[in-house]
Amino acid sequence: MRIAELSEQAEVPIPTIKYYLREGLLPRGEATGRNQARYGTEHLRRLRLIRALTTVGGLPVATVRTILAEVDEPGLGIHGMLGRVMPRIPAVRNGIEPEEADRERARDLVAGRGWHSYADDPNLEALAMVFAAHREAGHPLEDDVLSGYAEAIEPVARIDLDRLAALPEPEEVLEGAVVKTVLGDTLMVVLRRLAQVHESAKRRPEEVSRPD
């Protein structure tokens, strides 16, 4: 396909594609003439991944370049690819500096659930920030509440991975992981709030306004 068709299918403007080509994020197409090139499905997949990382994930170009170099390493499986990409997508922005006790509690939670994790996973620090923010707001997370949240999120993670397993290509898996995680966070927030309204109405039916 020509660059115009690539632009249309990926929904990325041609100047942006040319910028990615100059920056080495997108491999050059097959030259077919002076200032002309042909692009394939591999370019489309890579372009969609770049868009997911920059637009949805909010990552700078320099970070995306590093990620792409890493995921192109031979022999790196899907788990390894996800491990290189997902920790770079910030879960908490402008968080409160946690105390060491918050960090220890985060590690204890993960270990207690038997979850596989890495010591340098930034999500552990993000979890500690959440603990610190709750405490400073005067609403500390009790152990039983935290355990209930952790238990509830496990089936959500299984749904996430089942959705990714249906994708055929590694780059599509990475793109899907970024989009589904970032937008999935928003989905969880919206569904939670809708469910809270429903649960509140169930508990206080006498306060629910009825249509005339």
Secondary structure, DSSP 4 states (H G I P E B T S, - for coil): --HHHHHHHHT--HHHHHHHHHHTSS---EEEETTEEE--HHHHHHHHHHHIIIIIS---HHHHHHHHHHHTSTT--HHHHHHHHGGGS-S-SSPPPPPHHHHHHHHHHHHHHT----TT-HHHHHHHHHHHHHHHTT----HHHHHHHHHHHHHHHHHHHHHHHT--SHHHHHHHHHHHHHHHHHHHHHHHHHHHHHHHHHH-GGGS----
